[in-house]
Amino acid sequence: MQSQTSDINLSAPAPAETATASKRLLGACSIGTFIEWYDFFVFASAAVVVFDQQFFPKFDPMTGVLLGLMTYSIGFISRPLGGIVFGFIGDRIGRKQALVWSLILMGGATFAVGLVPSYASIGVWAPVLLVLLRIIQGLAVGGEMGGAILMVTESLDPKRRAFWAAWPMTGAMLGNAAAAGILSVLVYTMTPETFSAWGWRIAFYLSGVLIVVGLWMRLSVEESPVFNRLKTQHAKAKPPSLTNALLRSRWQIVSTLVIRAGENTLFYIFITFGIVYLTRIVEVPRSTALNAVMIASILEAISLLFLGMLSDRIGRKPMMIGGLLLALVWSFLIFRILDNATFAAATFAISVGLLTHAVIAMGEVPYFVEAFPTEARYTGFSLGYQLGSVVSGAVAPFIGVALIEKYDSTLPVSLYCLALVIPALIAAFLAPETRHTDLNDS
């Protein structure tokens, strides 16, 4: 079988056309993850700062926050189903089709959240509608990241695979930053009463504008050449059962799940629980917490590109193991710094946390791509990735709030991080080094 590089060269487009197509592909995949994670983070932030007042006003403030976080967590539960649905589409129909439909679903659901009336208007139906839309968001996100990363890593120079994978990850972090920035502007320019009453909805309406741009860009890109070769093979012979392919990849799915769970727990403790801690425990203004997250997310977005290049040089395992250790240490230090209750302290603490997270991400994401065979790569990646999210990101902020309520200390929160990171470290240590994997042969 010819190498991936030679296969790409056989198509022999003009150099300018190749460069243009590559930029278009990176842009389409990155803006898609930008929109998906803008939508997801807008919901997460609103769940912390305003949903308790709009949808759970009958409860005391901290219980309202917990209930808001529960609606946020429910979106994670539907992620694995989204990974299966969009993974099947991506592995049998095409990566591009899966990415187009996941974007439409996510953008539509997020826009609709802004239209949901408050509890004061329609009573219990308000949180019910909120939960239903959150489930739809989770389905869409379940198929997004895996597909975006596969499109770029299967289409571009394999020697720079982690660097290409960094682009959709960068788009996601910039989506986080945009969401935090827009919410911060709304908080700053409105009275607390106005923001809580209707101002927060503007951030959700903006998703409608973003979806049009993202959809236009995604429809303009070509299908992954690795998938096209697989489709040609399937036209000549019956494709293998996707179920059997997944069963043969069960270790890879478990490894993906466990490593993802450790990384994702740290991420949501640093960012979502960090907002709760700053606004509800330390009692800094909402805008201070949101601006700190915005700056930290921008710094992580920039660092991902450089760390992707480093991963291509030293391999996936050193990045995963080193990043997990650094982030674990920081989980014991971050709250002492946040307790200073200043913008500088909050920005520094969250930024360092997200930088350690970036190290993990640029080891694990290319490893997840390289670990699976082509015929099950989309489904296997998405399923393991999203199952890991369910047992970590779905509950991490909720558990953090519950632990600090019970023990009045952040030490149990840090120990909770330790409990999730130890299995991730073991899985990363046992994982093979995949940096030189040929995606056509795997």
N, C-alpha and C positions, 0 to 999 in steps of 0.2 A: 504493500500500500504506500502511495506517495505521501510525503510529509505535508503538513498543513501549509507550510510556506510555499512549497512548489505548487500545490493545488491553487493557491491564491494567485500566484504568478501566471498560471496557465490562462487565466481570464484576460490577462494582458491589457488592462485599461491604461489610458495615458496617465503619467504620473500626477498631473494636476487633477484628473478625475478621481484618481485613487485618494489623494489627499482631501479633496472635497467630500467624497463619499464617507471617508473616515470621520471628518469633522461633523458631518451631518448625523452620522450614527451616534457619535459621542454626545452630541447636543440633544438628539431625540431621547436617548436613554436617560441622560442626566436631567433633562427638564421633566421627564415623566416621574422620576423618583423625587424631584423637587416638589412637584405638585402633590404626589401621594403623601409625602411626609409633612408638607405644609398642612394638608388636610388633617392628618393624624395628630400633629402637634397642636394645631388650633383646638381640636377637641380636647386633648389632654390638658392643655392650659386652662381652657374654659371650665373643665371639670373641677379644677382646683380653685379657681378664683371667682366663679360666678354661678355654676350650676346648683350649688347648695341653696342659693337664694331664689333662683328661677324655677327649679323643678322639685326641690325638697324643702320648702319653707316651713313645714310643720315640725321640723326637727331642730335640735340645738345645733349651733354652727359646726362643731367638729363632727358630729354624726352626719350632718349634711355633706361635709367634705368627703367622708367615707362613702356615702351613697353616690356622690358624684364620681368618685374614683371607681366605684363598682360598675357604673355605666361605661366608664373608660375601659375597665378590665374586660368587660364582656366582648369587646371588639376582638380581643386576642383569641377568645375561644373559637371563633369562626375562622380564624386564620388558617389552621391546618386544612379545613374543608376547602378554603379558597386555594390553598397550595395544591390539593388533589385535583380540583376542577380545572384550574388554569394550567396546572402541570400536565394534565391529560391533553388539553388543547395544545399546549406548547410542544409536547413530545409526539403528538400524532397529526396535528393540523399545521402548526407553525409557531415559532417564538413570537413573530410579529403580531399575529392575530390575538394571542393571549395578552400581549402588552396593550394593544388597542382597547380591548374590552375591559381590562382591569382599570384602565385610566377613566373610561366612561363611567363605570360603576362607582368608582371612588369619588370622582368630581360631582356626580349627580347626588350621591348620598350626603356629601358635605354641604352642598348648596341647600339641600332640603332641611338640614339641621337648623339653619338660620331661619327657616319658616315655621318651625315647631312653636306653637303657642305656649305660654308659660302655664304653670300649675294654677295660677290665679284665674286663667281663662277657661281651661278645659279639664282641670282637676287631674286625676290619676292618669288620664290618657296622655298627658304631656311627657312624663317619664317613660311611658310605654312606647310612644313614638320615638323618643330619643334612643331607647335601647334597640329598637328595630333598625333604625338607621345606622347605629353603631355596629350592629351585626353585619350589615351590608358593607360598611367600611372595612371591617375585618376580612370579609371574603375577598375584596379587591386587593388589599395589601398582601394577602396570602400568596398571590401570584405575581406581585410586582417586582420585588428585589431580585429574586432568582432569575426571572426572565430578562430583566435589564442587564444584569451582569453576564448572563449567558450570551446575549446578543453581541456585546462588545468583545468578550473573551474568545468567542468562537469565530469572530470575523476579522480580528486584527492580529498583528505580529505576536506569535506565541511567546517570544522571548521577553515581551514586556507585559505579560498577562496581568500581573498584579497592578501595574500602573493603569491599564485600561479599566480594571475592575474598580479602581479608586474613583473613577469619574461618576458612575451612578451613586456611589457612596457619598461623594462630595455634593452631588445634587440633593441627596436626602438631608444632609446637614445644613445646606443653605436653605432648604425648605423649612427646617426647624428654626433657623435664624430669622427668616422672613416672617414666619408665624409669630415668633416672640416679638419681633420689631413692630409689626402691625398692631398687635395687641397692646404693646407698650405705648405706641402713639395714641391709640384710642383711649387708654387709661389716662394719659397725660393731658389730652385735649378735652376731656369730658369730666363732668362732675361724677363722683362715685355712683350717685343715684341714676344718672343718665346712662352711664356705661352698663350698670347692672340691669337697667330696664330694657334697653334695646341696642346700645352701642356695640356690644360684643358680637352682635349678629353680622355686622359689616364684614368682619374677618371671614365669615363663612360665605357670604355672598361673593366675595372676591374669587372664590374657587371657580365660579362659573366662567369668569374671564380667563383664568389660567387654563382651564380644561380645553378651551377652544384652541389656544396656542399649542398646547402639548399634543393634542390630537392631530393638528395639521402637521407637526413635525414628525410624529410617529408614522403617519401614513406615507411619508415621503421616503422612508428608508427601505433598504432591501432586506430580504430574509437572510438569516445566518447561513453562510456557505457550508458549515459543518452539518446543519440540519438538512440543507438541500441535498447533500451527498447521501445522507441517511434516507431521505425520501426517495431518491433514485434507486437505492438498493432495495427499498421496500416495494417499489414498483415491479422489480424483477422477481422478488421472493416475498412470501408472506412475512410480515413483521413479527418479531417475537412478542409474546405476551408481556404487557407492561407489568402485570402482577408478578410474573416470574422474574423479570428484570429487577424489580424492587426487592424481591426475596433474596436474590443473589447479592443485593447491595445493602442487606440489613445491617451489617456492621457499620457501613458508611453513614446510614441514617441515624443509628444510635450515637455514633461519634459526633455527627453534626448537631444532634439534639443536645447532647451534654455540654459540648463546647459553647454552643450558642446560649444555653441557659446560664452559664457562668458569666459570659460577656454581657448578656442582655440585663441580667440582674444588676450588675455594676452600672450600666448605662442609665437605667431608670431610677436607681437610687441617687445617682449623681444629678440627674436632670429633673425628673418629675417630682420625686420625693424632695429633691433640693428646693424646688419652688414652694412646696408645702411647708418645709422646715423654715425657710426664710420668711414667708408671709404669715404663717400661723403660730410658729413657736418663737422665732427671733423678732417677729413683728416689724419687718422692714416694709416699705411701700411696695405695692404690686409692681410698679414700673421699675424699681430697683432690681427685683428678682428677674423680671422679664428681660431687661437690658443686659444683665449679667449672662443670662442664657444665650441671648442673641450674639454677644461678642464671643463667648466660648464656642458656640456652634460655628461661627465664621473661622475661628482659629483651627478648629478640628477639620473643617472642610479643606483649608489650605494644607494642613499637615498630612492629610490622607494621600495627596499626590506624591509627596516626597517619601512617605513611608511605603507607598506602593513600589516606588523605585528601589527602596531598600529591600523589600521583600523579594523582588526579582533577583537581587544580588546574593542575599544570605539564606533565603528559603523561608518556608511557611512555619515550620516548627519553632525556630528561635523567636519569631515574632509573636506567635500565640503564647508560648510559655513565658517569655519576658514581659509581654503586655499584661497577662493575667496577674503575674506577681506584682508588678508596679501598681496596677489598679487596686489590687487587694490591700496593699500597704496604704494607699491613699484613702480607702474606705474607712480606715481608722483615724485618719488625720483631718479629713475634710470638714467635719462638723465643728471641730475646735476653731477652725478658721472662719467658718460661717457665723459663729457666735460673736464675732467682732461687730456684726451688724452694720458694716459699711459697704458701699458699692464696690470699692477696690478689693476688699476681702472676698466678697461674693464672686466677683469676676475671676479673681485668681483661683479660688478654690474649685469652682466649676470648670474653669479652663483646663487646669491640670488634670482633673478627673477625665474630661473628654479627650485630652491628648493621650492619656494612658489607654483609653478605650480605642482610640484610633490605631494604636500599635496592635492591639488584639485583632481588630477588624481587618487590617491588611495582611494578617497571617491567615485568619480563618476563612475569609471570603474566597480567595483564590484556591485554598485547600478544598472548600466545599465544591467548587466547580470541577476541580481535577480528580476528585475522589470517585465520581460517578460515571458509568458508561453513557454514551451518547443517547441511546434509546430510552433511558430513564433519568437523564440528567436534570431536566426541568422539574419533574415530579419529585425525585429523590432529594434534590437540593431544597425545594420549597417545603416539602413535608417535614424533613428534619429541622430545617431552619425555623418553621412556624410552630412546630411542636415545642421546640426549645423556648420560643417566645411565650407560649401559653404557661409554662411552668416557671417563668421568670418575670418578664416584663408585665404580664397580665396581673400579677399579684404583688410584685416588689413594692410599688408605692403604697398599696393598701396594707401590706404587712409592716412596712416601715412606720406608717401612722399608728397602726394598732400597737406595735411594740413600744413606741415612745409614749403613747397614752398609758400603757400598763406599767412601764418601768420608769418613766420620767428620765430616761437616759438614752443616749445614742449608741452605747456599747452593744446592746442586743441587735441593733440594726447592722452594725459592722460584723458581728458574729454570724448573722444571717448571710451576709455576703460571703464570708469564709466558708460556710456550709455548701454554698452553690459553686464556689470557685475550686474547691479541692477536687471534686469529680471532673471538672473541666480540665484541670491541670493533668490529671491522670490520663484522660482521653487524648489530650494533646501530646503527651509524652509517648503514648502507645501508637499514635498515628504515624503512618509512613510519610517521608518527605516526598512531596508530589510536584516540586517545582519544574521538573523536566518532562512531565507527562505530555504525551501527544494526544490531544482531545479526539483526533480521528481514530486512534487505536484503542482508546480506553472504553 
